[in-house]
Amino acid sequence: MIPFKRIILGYLASVVVAASLLTLVFFQIVSAYSVPRHGLFEIAQVWVVLGFWTIVISLLPATILIYFAEGKGWRDVFVYAAVGAGLGALVRLWFDNQIMLECAIIGAVAGCVYWFVAGRFAGLRTSASA
């Protein structure tokens, strides 16, 4: 049996990290063009919106990767980092090319977070008695 809790927890942890880092990048860009007066409420709003869009954009590709990684037993952190970076770089289709590098780095970090929580156990099955 594939431990779905671990997979879902890993995916959600990677989304939280990606949304948090994207929020930092967003406010860094906004602060360059205006006076940086952002309250906790505004930061939380941006974080929720970016988290939602992170899920929307990454759910299908991440599901495909997780399916193959579990099936093939891929446990290499570089696989998850490379796919995360590639997915992050694709975000340039929605945003300006100026943040493509930042999104690729954020994707790689999110891939590493997923690997740490769930990917390093890919392909391992739990026993029926557990």
The first five atom37 places (N, CA, C, CB, O) and aatype in JSON, in Angstrom:
{
  "aatype": [12, 9, 14, 13, 11, 1, 9, 9, 10, 7, 18, 10, 0, 15, 19, 19, 19, 0, 0, 15, 10, 10, 16, 10, 19, 13, 13, 5, 9, 19, 15, 0, 18, 15, 19, 14, 1, 8, 7, 10, 13, 6, 9, 0, 5, 19, 17, 19, 19, 10, 7, 13, 17, 16, 9, 19, 9, 15, 10, 10, 14, 0, 16, 9, 10, 9, 18, 13, 0, 6, 7, 11, 7, 17, 1, 3, 19, 13, 19, 18, 0, 0, 19, 7, 0, 7, 10, 7, 0, 10, 19, 1, 10, 17, 13, 3, 2, 5, 9, 12, 10, 6, 4, 0, 9, 9, 7, 0, 19, 0, 7, 4, 19, 18, 17, 13, 19, 0, 7, 1, 13, 0, 7, 10, 1, 16, 15, 0, 15, 0],
  "atom_mask": [
    [1, 1, 1, 1, 1],
    [1, 1, 1, 1, 1],
    [1, 1, 1, 1, 1],
    [1, 1, 1, 1, 1],
    [1, 1, 1, 1, 1],
    [1, 1, 1, 1, 1],
    [1, 1, 1, 1, 1],
    [1, 1, 1, 1, 1],
    [1, 1, 1, 1, 1],
    [1, 1, 1, 0, 1],
    [1, 1, 1, 1, 1],
    [1, 1, 1, 1, 1],
    [1, 1, 1, 1, 1],
    [1, 1, 1, 1, 1],
    [1, 1, 1, 1, 1],
    [1, 1, 1, 1, 1],
    [1, 1, 1, 1, 1],
    [1, 1, 1, 1, 1],
    [1, 1, 1, 1, 1],
    [1, 1, 1, 1, 1],
    [1, 1, 1, 1, 1],
    [1, 1, 1, 1, 1],
    [1, 1, 1, 1, 1],
    [1, 1, 1, 1, 1],
    [1, 1, 1, 1, 1],
    [1, 1, 1, 1, 1],
    [1, 1, 1, 1, 1],
    [1, 1, 1, 1, 1],
    [1, 1, 1, 1, 1],
    [1, 1, 1, 1, 1],
    [1, 1, 1, 1, 1],
    [1, 1, 1, 1, 1],
    [1, 1, 1, 1, 1],
    [1, 1, 1, 1, 1],
    [1, 1, 1, 1, 1],
    [1, 1, 1, 1, 1],
    [1, 1, 1, 1, 1],
    [1, 1, 1, 1, 1],
    [1, 1, 1, 0, 1],
    [1, 1, 1, 1, 1],
    [1, 1, 1, 1, 1],
    [1, 1, 1, 1, 1],
    [1, 1, 1, 1, 1],
    [1, 1, 1, 1, 1],
    [1, 1, 1, 1, 1],
    [1, 1, 1, 1, 1],
    [1, 1, 1, 1, 1],
    [1, 1, 1, 1, 1],
    [1, 1, 1, 1, 1],
    [1, 1, 1, 1, 1],
    [1, 1, 1, 0, 1],
    [1, 1, 1, 1, 1],
    [1, 1, 1, 1, 1],
    [1, 1, 1, 1, 1],
    [1, 1, 1, 1, 1],
    [1, 1, 1, 1, 1],
    [1, 1, 1, 1, 1],
    [1, 1, 1, 1, 1],
    [1, 1, 1, 1, 1],
    [1, 1, 1, 1, 1],
    [1, 1, 1, 1, 1],
    [1, 1, 1, 1, 1],
    [1, 1, 1, 1, 1],
    [1, 1, 1, 1, 1],
    [1, 1, 1, 1, 1],
    [1, 1, 1, 1, 1],
    [1, 1, 1, 1, 1],
    [1, 1, 1, 1, 1],
    [1, 1, 1, 1, 1],
    [1, 1, 1, 1, 1],
    [1, 1, 1, 0, 1],
    [1, 1, 1, 1, 1],
    [1, 1, 1, 0, 1],
    [1, 1, 1, 1, 1],
    [1, 1, 1, 1, 1],
    [1, 1, 1, 1, 1],
    [1, 1, 1, 1, 1],
    [1, 1, 1, 1, 1],
    [1, 1, 1, 1, 1],
    [1, 1, 1, 1, 1],
    [1, 1, 1, 1, 1],
    [1, 1, 1, 1, 1],
    [1, 1, 1, 1, 1],
    [1, 1, 1, 0, 1],
    [1, 1, 1, 1, 1],
    [1, 1, 1, 0, 1],
    [1, 1, 1, 1, 1],
    [1, 1, 1, 0, 1],
    [1, 1, 1, 1, 1],
    [1, 1, 1, 1, 1],
    [1, 1, 1, 1, 1],
    [1, 1, 1, 1, 1],
    [1, 1, 1, 1, 1],
    [1, 1, 1, 1, 1],
    [1, 1, 1, 1, 1],
    [1, 1, 1, 1, 1],
    [1, 1, 1, 1, 1],
    [1, 1, 1, 1, 1],
    [1, 1, 1, 1, 1],
    [1, 1, 1, 1, 1],
    [1, 1, 1, 1, 1],
    [1, 1, 1, 1, 1],
    [1, 1, 1, 1, 1],
    [1, 1, 1, 1, 1],
    [1, 1, 1, 1, 1],
    [1, 1, 1, 1, 1],
    [1, 1, 1, 0, 1],
    [1, 1, 1, 1, 1],
    [1, 1, 1, 1, 1],
    [1, 1, 1, 1, 1],
    [1, 1, 1, 0, 1],
    [1, 1, 1, 1, 1],
    [1, 1, 1, 1, 1],
    [1, 1, 1, 1, 1],
    [1, 1, 1, 1, 1],
    [1, 1, 1, 1, 1],
    [1, 1, 1, 1, 1],
    [1, 1, 1, 1, 1],
    [1, 1, 1, 0, 1],
    [1, 1, 1, 1, 1],
    [1, 1, 1, 1, 1],
    [1, 1, 1, 1, 1],
    [1, 1, 1, 0, 1],
    [1, 1, 1, 1, 1],
    [1, 1, 1, 1, 1],
    [1, 1, 1, 1, 1],
    [1, 1, 1, 1, 1],
    [1, 1, 1, 1, 1],
    [1, 1, 1, 1, 1],
    [1, 1, 1, 1, 1]
  ],
  "atom_positions": [
    [[0.84, -1.19, 0.0], [0.0, 0.0, 0.0], [0.88, 1.25, 0.0], [-0.95, 0.0, 1.22], [1.85, 1.34, 0.76]],
    [[0.54, 2.21, -0.86], [1.27, 3.48, -0.9], [0.74, 4.38, 0.2], [1.14, 4.16, -2.31], [-0.47, 4.58, 0.29]],
    [[1.61, 4.92, 1.03], [1.16, 5.76, 2.15], [0.73, 7.16, 1.67], [2.3, 5.9, 3.2], [1.55, 8.06, 1.54]],
    [[-0.56, 7.3, 1.41], [-1.09, 8.54, 0.84], [-0.95, 9.72, 1.8], [-2.53, 8.36, 0.47], [-0.79, 10.86, 1.36]],
    [[-1.01, 9.46, 3.09], [-0.83, 10.56, 4.06], [0.52, 11.24, 3.88], [-0.96, 10.03, 5.51], [0.61, 12.47, 3.89]],
    [[1.54, 10.43, 3.72], [2.89, 10.96, 3.55], [3.0, 11.77, 2.27], [3.92, 9.82, 3.54], [3.62, 12.84, 2.25]],
    [[2.4, 11.28, 1.22], [2.45, 11.97, -0.07], [1.71, 13.3, 0.01], [1.85, 11.1, -1.18], [2.22, 14.33, -0.44]],
    [[0.52, 13.29, 0.57], [-0.27, 14.52, 0.69], [0.42, 15.52, 1.61], [-1.69, 14.22, 1.21], [0.47, 16.71, 1.3]],
    [[0.95, 15.05, 2.72], [1.66, 15.93, 3.64], [2.9, 16.53, 2.96], [2.07, 15.16, 4.91], [3.19, 17.72, 3.14]],
    [[3.62, 15.74, 2.21], [4.79, 16.24, 1.49], [4.42, 17.29, 0.46], [0.0, 0.0, 0.0], [5.09, 18.31, 0.34]],
    [[3.34, 17.03, -0.28], [2.89, 18.0, -1.28], [2.46, 19.3, -0.62], [1.74, 17.42, -2.13], [2.83, 20.38, -1.07]],
    [[1.67, 19.2, 0.44], [1.22, 20.42, 1.13], [2.38, 21.19, 1.75], [0.2, 20.06, 2.22], [2.38, 22.42, 1.74]],
    [[3.37, 20.48, 2.27], [4.55, 21.16, 2.83], [5.31, 21.9, 1.73], [5.49, 20.16, 3.54], [5.79, 23.01, 1.95]],
    [[5.42, 21.29, 0.56], [6.12, 21.96, -0.54], [5.34, 23.17, -1.03], [6.36, 20.99, -1.69], [5.94, 24.17, -1.42]],
    [[4.01, 23.1, -1.02], [3.19, 24.24, -1.42], [3.33, 25.38, -0.42], [1.71, 23.83, -1.55], [3.43, 26.54, -0.82]],
    [[3.34, 25.06, 0.87], [3.5, 26.1, 1.89], [4.85, 26.81, 1.73], [3.4, 25.48, 3.31], [4.91, 28.04, 1.8]],
    [[5.9, 26.05, 1.5], [7.22, 26.65, 1.32], [7.26, 27.5, 0.05], [8.31, 25.57, 1.25], [7.77, 28.62, 0.06]],
    [[6.72, 26.97, -1.04], [6.72, 27.72, -2.3], [5.91, 29.01, -2.17], [6.15, 26.85, -3.44], [6.36, 30.06, -2.62]],
    [[4.73, 28.94, -1.56], [3.91, 30.14, -1.39], [4.59, 31.16, -0.5], [2.54, 29.77, -0.81], [4.5, 32.37, -0.75]],
    [[5.27, 30.71, 0.53], [5.98, 31.62, 1.43], [7.12, 32.33, 0.7], [6.52, 30.85, 2.64], [7.29, 33.54, 0.84]],
    [[7.89, 31.57, -0.07], [9.0, 32.18, -0.81], [8.5, 33.09, -1.92], [9.9, 31.09, -1.39], [9.09, 34.14, -2.17]],
    [[7.41, 32.7, -2.59], [6.83, 33.57, -3.61], [6.31, 34.87, -3.0], [5.69, 32.85, -4.34], [6.4, 35.92, -3.62]],
    [[5.76, 34.79, -1.8], [5.3, 35.99, -1.11], [6.46, 36.93, -0.82], [4.57, 35.63, 0.2], [6.35, 38.14, -1.0]],
    [[7.58, 36.36, -0.38], [8.76, 37.19, -0.15], [9.23, 37.87, -1.43], [9.9, 36.35, 0.44], [9.57, 39.05, -1.43]],
    [[9.25, 37.12, -2.53], [9.66, 37.7, -3.81], [8.67, 38.78, -4.24], [9.76, 36.6, -4.9], [9.08, 39.84, -4.71]],
    [[7.39, 38.52, -4.08], [6.36, 39.49, -4.46], [6.55, 40.8, -3.71], [4.96, 38.92, -4.2], [6.53, 41.87, -4.32]],
    [[6.72, 40.73, -2.4], [6.86, 41.96, -1.63], [8.21, 42.64, -1.86], [6.68, 41.67, -0.15], [8.33, 43.85, -1.69]],
    [[9.21, 41.88, -2.24], [10.49, 42.48, -2.61], [10.32, 43.31, -3.89], [11.57, 41.4, -2.81], [10.86, 44.41, -4.0]],
    [[9.57, 42.77, -4.85], [9.32, 43.5, -6.09], [8.45, 44.72, -5.84], [8.66, 42.58, -7.13], [8.73, 45.8, -6.35]],
    [[7.39, 44.55, -5.05], [6.49, 45.66, -4.75], [7.22, 46.76, -3.98], [5.27, 45.17, -3.95], [7.0, 47.94, -4.23]],
    [[8.08, 46.38, -3.07], [8.81, 47.36, -2.26], [9.79, 48.17, -3.1], [9.55, 46.66, -1.14], [10.14, 49.29, -2.72]],
    [[10.23, 47.63, -4.21], [11.14, 48.37, -5.08], [10.44, 49.52, -5.78], [11.77, 47.43, -6.1], [11.08, 50.47, -6.21]],
    [[9.11, 49.43, -5.91], [8.36, 50.45, -6.63], [7.49, 51.33, -5.73], [7.51, 49.81, -7.66], [6.91, 52.3, -6.22]],
    [[7.39, 51.02, -4.46], [6.55, 51.81, -3.56], [7.12, 51.79, -2.15], [5.1, 51.28, -3.56], [8.08, 51.07, -1.85]],
    [[6.51, 52.59, -1.31], [6.93, 52.62, 0.1], [6.48, 51.32, 0.75], [6.32, 53.87, 0.84], [5.3, 50.97, 0.7]],
    [[7.41, 50.58, 1.36], [7.05, 49.28, 1.93], [6.28, 49.41, 3.24], [8.31, 48.45, 2.17], [6.87, 49.42, 4.32]],
    [[4.97, 49.51, 3.14], [4.09, 49.52, 4.32], [3.09, 48.4, 4.19], [3.37, 50.89, 4.48], [1.96, 48.62, 3.77]],
    [[3.49, 47.22, 4.54], [2.61, 46.07, 4.39], [2.34, 45.48, 5.76], [3.23, 45.02, 3.44], [3.26, 45.11, 6.49]],
    [[1.06, 45.41, 6.08], [0.67, 44.81, 7.35], [0.56, 43.3, 7.23], [0.0, 0.0, 0.0], [0.65, 42.74, 6.14]],
    [[0.37, 42.68, 8.35], [0.25, 41.23, 8.39], [-0.94, 40.74, 7.57], [0.13, 40.75, 9.84], [-0.87, 39.68, 6.95]],
    [[-2.03, 41.49, 7.58], [-3.21, 41.1, 6.82], [-2.94, 41.07, 5.32], [-4.36, 42.06, 7.12], [-3.34, 40.13, 4.64]],
    [[-2.25, 42.08, 4.81], [-1.93, 42.11, 3.38], [-0.99, 40.97, 3.0], [-1.29, 43.45, 2.99], [-1.14, 40.34, 1.96]],
    [[-0.02, 40.72, 3.86], [0.92, 39.62, 3.6], [0.18, 38.28, 3.6], [2.06, 39.62, 4.66], [0.43, 37.43, 2.75]],
    [[-0.73, 38.1, 4.55], [-1.5, 36.86, 4.62], [-2.39, 36.69, 3.38], [-2.36, 36.83, 5.9], [-2.53, 35.58, 2.86]],
    [[-2.99, 37.78, 2.92], [-3.82, 37.71, 1.72], [-3.0, 37.26, 0.51], [-4.47, 39.07, 1.44], [-3.42, 36.38, -0.23]],
    [[-1.86, 37.86, 0.32], [-1.0, 37.51, -0.82], [-0.54, 36.06, -0.68], [0.22, 38.46, -0.91], [-0.49, 35.33, -1.67]],
    [[-0.2, 35.64, 0.53], [0.26, 34.27, 0.76], [-0.83, 33.26, 0.39], [0.67, 34.08, 2.22], [-0.54, 32.25, -0.24]],
    [[-2.07, 33.54, 0.77], [-3.18, 32.63, 0.46], [-3.41, 32.56, -1.06], [-4.48, 33.08, 1.18], [-3.59, 31.48, -1.62]],
    [[-3.41, 33.71, -1.7], [-3.62, 33.73, -3.16], [-2.49, 33.0, -3.88], [-3.72, 35.18, -3.67], [-2.74, 32.2, -4.78]],
    [[-1.25, 33.26, -3.49], [-0.12, 32.58, -4.13], [-0.12, 31.09, -3.82], [1.19, 33.2, -3.68], [0.26, 30.28, -4.67]],
    [[-0.55, 30.72, -2.62], [-0.66, 29.3, -2.28], [-1.7, 28.6, -3.14], [0.0, 0.0, 0.0], [-1.48, 27.49, -3.61]],
    [[-2.84, 29.26, -3.34], [-3.89, 28.7, -4.19], [-3.38, 28.49, -5.61], [-5.12, 29.61, -4.19], [-3.57, 27.42, -6.18]],
    [[-2.73, 29.51, -6.18], [-2.25, 29.38, -7.55], [-1.08, 28.41, -7.66], [-1.83, 30.75, -8.08], [-0.88, 27.79, -8.71]],
    [[-0.32, 28.26, -6.6], [0.74, 27.25, -6.6], [0.13, 25.86, -6.71], [1.6, 27.36, -5.31], [0.64, 25.01, -7.45]],
    [[-0.96, 25.63, -5.99], [-1.65, 24.34, -6.08], [-2.23, 24.14, -7.47], [-2.77, 24.24, -5.02], [-2.08, 23.07, -8.06]],
    [[-2.9, 25.16, -8.0], [-3.53, 25.05, -9.32], [-2.49, 24.74, -10.39], [-4.26, 26.35, -9.66], [-2.72, 23.87, -11.24]],
    [[-1.37, 25.44, -10.36], [-0.37, 25.27, -11.4], [0.4, 23.95, -11.26], [0.6, 26.43, -11.39], [0.75, 23.33, -12.26]],
    [[0.66, 23.54, -10.04], [1.56, 22.4, -9.84], [0.87, 21.06, -9.59], [2.45, 22.68, -8.7], [1.54, 20.03, -9.61]],
    [[-0.43, 21.04, -9.38], [-1.07, 19.79, -8.98], [-0.94, 18.68, -10.02], [-2.53, 20.04, -8.7], [-0.54, 17.57, -9.67]],
    [[-1.26, 18.95, -11.27], [-1.18, 17.91, -12.29], [0.26, 17.44, -12.54], [-1.78, 18.42, -13.59], [0.5, 16.23, -12.53]],
    [[1.23, 18.36, -12.77], [2.59, 17.88, -12.98], [3.16, 17.16, -11.75], [3.5, 19.03, -13.35], [3.88, 16.17, -11.88]],
    [[2.84, 17.65, -10.56], [3.33, 17.0, -9.34], [2.71, 15.62, -9.17], [3.03, 17.87, -8.11], [3.39, 14.69, -8.75]],
    [[1.45, 15.49, -9.5], [0.79, 14.18, -9.4], [1.42, 13.17, -10.35], [-0.71, 14.32, -9.7], [1.62, 12.01, -9.99]],
    [[1.73, 13.63, -11.56], [2.39, 12.73, -12.53], [3.77, 12.31, -12.02], [2.51, 13.43, -13.91], [4.13, 11.14, -12.09]],
    [[4.54, 13.27, -11.52], [5.87, 12.95, -10.98], [5.77, 11.98, -9.8], [6.61, 14.23, -10.55], [6.51, 11.01, -9.73]],
    [[4.86, 12.26, -8.9], [4.71, 11.41, -7.72], [4.31, 10.0, -8.12], [3.67, 12.0, -6.75], [4.81, 9.02, -7.57]],
    [[3.42, 9.9, -9.09], [2.99, 8.58, -9.57], [4.19, 7.77, -10.1], [1.93, 8.73, -10.68], [4.37, 6.62, -9.73]],
    [[5.0, 8.4, -10.96], [6.17, 7.7, -11.51], [7.23, 7.46, -10.45], [6.77, 8.51, -12.66], [7.85, 6.39, -10.42]],
    [[7.44, 8.43, -9.58], [8.46, 8.27, -8.54], [8.11, 7.14, -7.59], [8.65, 9.57, -7.76], [8.98, 6.35, -7.2]],
    [[6.84, 7.05, -7.22], [6.42, 5.95, -6.35], [6.52, 4.61, -7.07], [4.99, 6.17, -5.85], [6.97, 3.62, -6.5]],
    [[6.11, 4.6, -8.33], [6.14, 3.35, -9.09], [7.55, 2.86, -9.37], [0.0, 0.0, 0.0], [7.82, 1.66, -9.3]],
    [[8.46, 3.78, -9.67], [9.84, 3.41, -10.0], [10.76, 3.4, -8.78], [10.39, 4.37, -11.03], [11.89, 2.91, -8.86]],
    [[10.27, 3.92, -7.67], [11.1, 3.96, -6.47], [12.2, 5.0, -6.51], [0.0, 0.0, 0.0], [13.25, 4.81, -5.9]],
    [[11.97, 6.1, -7.23], [12.96, 7.17, -7.3], [13.08, 7.86, -5.95], [12.6, 8.2, -8.4], [12.09, 8.37, -5.42]],
    [[14.26, 7.87, -5.4], [14.47, 8.51, -4.1], [15.57, 9.56, -4.14], [14.81, 7.47, -3.06], [16.04, 10.0, -3.09]],
    [[16.0, 9.97, -5.32], [17.08, 10.92, -5.46], [16.55, 12.35, -5.32], [17.78, 10.74, -6.81], [15.62, 12.73, -6.03]],
    [[17.13, 13.11, -4.43], [16.68, 14.48, -4.19], [16.83, 15.34, -5.44], [17.47, 15.1, -3.04], [16.05, 16.28, -5.64]],
    [[17.8, 15.04, -6.28], [18.03, 15.85, -7.47], [16.9, 15.71, -8.49], [19.34, 15.45, -8.12], [16.63, 16.65, -9.24]],
    [[16.23, 14.57, -8.53], [15.08, 14.4, -9.41], [13.98, 15.38, -9.0], [14.56, 12.95, -9.36], [13.41, 16.07, -9.84]],
    [[13.7, 15.42, -7.71], [12.63, 16.3, -7.22], [13.02, 17.77, -7.36], [12.32, 15.98, -5.75], [12.17, 18.6, -7.69]],
    [[14.27, 18.09, -7.11], [14.72, 19.47, -7.26], [14.68, 19.92, -8.72], [16.15, 19.63, -6.71], [14.27, 21.04, -9.01]],
    [[15.09, 19.04, -9.63], [15.11, 19.4, -11.06], [13.69, 19.58, -11.59], [15.84, 18.32, -11.88], [13.42, 20.53, -12.33]],
    [[12.79, 18.69, -11.22], [11.4, 18.82, -11.68], [10.76, 20.07, -11.07], [10.58, 17.55, -11.32], [10.02, 20.78, -11.74]],
    [[11.04, 20.32, -9.8], [10.52, 21.53, -9.16], [11.05, 22.79, -9.82], [0.0, 0.0, 0.0], [10.31, 23.76, -10.02]],
    [[12.32, 22.79, -10.17], [12.91, 23.95, -10.85], [12.3, 24.13, -12.23], [14.44, 23.8, -10.95], [12.02, 25.25, -12.65]],
    [[12.1, 23.04, -12.94], [11.47, 23.13, -14.26], [10.05, 23.65, -14.18], [0.0, 0.0, 0.0], [9.64, 24.48, -14.98]],
    [[9.32, 23.15, -13.21], [7.95, 23.63, -13.02], [7.93, 25.1, -12.61], [7.23, 22.79, -11.96], [7.09, 25.87, -13.07]],
    [[8.87, 25.48, -11.76], [8.97, 26.89, -11.38], [9.32, 27.79, -12.54], [0.0, 0.0, 0.0], [8.82, 28.91, -12.65]],
    [[10.19, 27.29, -13.44], [10.57, 28.08, -14.61], [9.4, 28.25, -15.57], [11.74, 27.43, -15.33], [9.33, 29.26, -16.28]],
    [[8.49, 27.3, -15.59], [7.31, 27.41, -16.46], [6.36, 28.51, -16.01], [6.58, 26.09, -16.5], [5.49, 28.93, -16.77]],
    [[6.52, 28.96, -14.79], [5.66, 30.03, -14.29], [5.83, 31.29, -15.12], [5.97, 30.31, -12.81], [4.97, 32.17, -15.09]],
    [[6.91, 31.39, -15.82], [7.13, 32.58, -16.66], [6.04, 32.75, -17.7], [8.48, 32.49, -17.34], [5.88, 33.84, -18.26]],
    [[5.3, 31.69, -17.97], [4.18, 31.82, -18.9], [3.1, 32.74, -18.34], [3.59, 30.44, -19.21], [2.36, 33.37, -19.09]],
    [[3.02, 32.81, -17.02], [2.01, 33.65, -16.37], [2.58, 34.98, -15.89], [1.41, 32.91, -15.21], [1.84, 35.95, -15.74]],
    [[3.87, 35.02, -15.66], [4.5, 36.22, -15.11], [5.57, 36.74, -16.05], [5.1, 35.94, -13.74], [5.79, 36.19, -17.13]],
    [[6.22, 37.78, -15.63], [7.29, 38.38, -16.4], [8.53, 37.49, -16.36], [7.61, 39.79, -15.87], [8.76, 36.78, -15.38]],
    [[9.32, 37.53, -17.42], [10.55, 36.74, -17.48], [11.56, 37.12, -16.41], [11.18, 36.88, -18.84], [12.46, 36.34, -16.11]],
    [[11.42, 38.31, -15.82], [12.39, 38.75, -14.82], [12.4, 37.86, -13.59], [12.09, 40.18, -14.42], [13.44, 37.75, -12.93]],
    [[11.31, 37.23, -13.26], [11.28, 36.4, -12.05], [11.41, 34.91, -12.35], [10.0, 36.66, -11.28], [11.17, 34.09, -11.47]],
    [[11.78, 34.56, -13.59], [11.89, 33.15, -13.95], [12.94, 32.44, -13.1], [12.23, 33.0, -15.43], [12.71, 31.32, -12.64]],
    [[14.09, 33.07, -12.88], [15.13, 32.45, -12.07], [14.67, 32.26, -10.64], [16.41, 33.3, -12.1], [14.89, 31.2, -10.04]],
    [[14.02, 33.27, -10.08], [13.51, 33.15, -8.71], [12.5, 32.02, -8.6], [12.88, 34.47, -8.26], [12.53, 31.25, -7.64]],
    [[11.6, 31.92, -9.58], [10.6, 30.85, -9.55], [11.24, 29.48, -9.71], [9.55, 31.07, -10.64], [10.78, 28.51, -9.1]],
    [[12.28, 29.37, -10.52], [12.99, 28.1, -10.67], [13.67, 27.7, -9.36], [14.03, 28.18, -11.81], [13.64, 26.53, -8.98]],
    [[14.26, 28.65, -8.69], [14.91, 28.36, -7.39], [13.86, 27.96, -6.36], [15.71, 29.59, -6.88], [14.06, 27.01, -5.6]],
    [[12.74, 28.68, -6.35], [11.67, 28.35, -5.41], [11.13, 26.95, -5.71], [10.53, 29.4, -5.48], [10.85, 26.19, -4.78]],
    [[10.97, 26.62, -6.98], [10.52, 25.28, -7.35], [11.49, 24.2, -6.91], [0.0, 0.0, 0.0], [11.07, 23.14, -6.45]],
    [[12.78, 24.46, -7.05], [13.79, 23.5, -6.61], [13.74, 23.3, -5.09], [15.2, 23.95, -7.03], [13.84, 22.18, -4.6]],
    [[13.57, 24.39, -4.36], [13.46, 24.3, -2.9], [12.2, 23.51, -2.52], [13.43, 25.71, -2.25], [12.24, 22.66, -1.64]],
    [[11.08, 23.8, -3.19], [9.84, 23.08, -2.9], [10.0, 21.59, -3.24], [8.65, 23.69, -3.7], [9.48, 20.74, -2.51]],
    [[10.69, 21.28, -4.32], [10.96, 19.88, -4.65], [11.79, 19.19, -3.58], [0.0, 0.0, 0.0], [11.55, 18.03, -3.24]],
    [[12.77, 19.9, -3.05], [13.59, 19.33, -1.96], [12.77, 19.13, -0.69], [14.78, 20.25, -1.66], [12.97, 18.15, 0.02]],
    [[11.84, 20.04, -0.42], [10.96, 19.88, 0.75], [10.08, 18.64, 0.57], [10.07, 21.15, 0.95], [9.92, 17.86, 1.5]],
    [[9.53, 18.47, -0.62], [8.73, 17.27, -0.87], [9.58, 16.02, -0.69], [8.11, 17.3, -2.29], [9.14, 15.05, -0.07]],
    [[10.79, 16.04, -1.23], [11.67, 14.88, -1.08], [11.92, 14.58, 0.39], [12.99, 15.11, -1.8], [11.89, 13.42, 0.81]],
    [[12.17, 15.63, 1.2], [12.48, 15.43, 2.61], [11.31, 14.79, 3.36], [12.85, 16.75, 3.26], [11.5, 13.94, 4.22]],
    [[10.09, 15.22, 3.03], [8.92, 14.69, 3.73], [8.49, 13.34, 3.16], [7.75, 15.68, 3.63], [8.2, 12.42, 3.92]],
    [[8.46, 13.2, 1.84], [7.88, 12.0, 1.26], [8.74, 11.32, 0.21], [6.57, 12.34, 0.67], [8.76, 10.09, 0.15]],
    [[9.45, 12.07, -0.61], [10.15, 11.5, -1.75], [11.26, 10.54, -1.4], [0.0, 0.0, 0.0], [11.55, 9.62, -2.16]],
    [[11.88, 10.74, -0.27], [12.99, 9.83, 0.09], [12.49, 8.44, 0.46], [13.79, 10.41, 1.24], [13.28, 7.5, 0.58]],
    [[11.18, 8.31, 0.63], [10.58, 7.0, 0.91], [9.84, 6.44, -0.3], [9.62, 7.1, 2.08], [9.11, 5.46, -0.17]],
    [[10.03, 7.03, -1.48], [9.29, 6.63, -2.68], [9.51, 5.16, -2.98], [9.72, 7.48, -3.88], [10.62, 4.64, -2.93]],
    [[8.43, 4.5, -3.29], [8.49, 3.1, -3.66], [8.45, 2.14, -2.49], [0.0, 0.0, 0.0], [8.25, 0.94, -2.69]],
    [[8.63, 2.64, -1.3], [8.57, 1.76, -0.13], [7.12, 1.51, 0.23], [9.34, 2.38, 1.08], [6.3, 2.43, 0.24]],
    [[6.81, 0.32, 0.52], [5.43, -0.05, 0.88], [5.38, -0.35, 2.37], [4.94, -1.3, 0.05], [6.34, -0.85, 2.96]],
    [[4.25, -0.04, 2.97], [4.07, -0.38, 4.38], [3.56, -1.82, 4.44], [3.08, 0.61, 5.1], [2.94, -2.31, 3.51]],
    [[3.84, -2.46, 5.54], [3.4, -3.84, 5.68], [1.89, -3.87, 5.95], [4.17, -4.57, 6.82], [1.32, -2.89, 6.44]],
    [[1.25, -4.98, 5.63], [-0.19, -5.11, 5.79], [-0.6, -5.11, 7.27], [-0.68, -6.39, 5.13], [-1.72, -4.74, 7.6]],
    [[0.31, -5.51, 8.15], [-0.01, -5.57, 9.56], [0.1, -4.22, 10.25], [0.88, -6.55, 10.25], [-0.37, -4.07, 11.38]],
    [[0.71, -3.24, 9.6], [0.92, -1.94, 10.23], [-0.3, -1.07, 10.18], [2.06, -1.22, 9.58], [-0.27, 0.06, 10.67]]
  ]
}
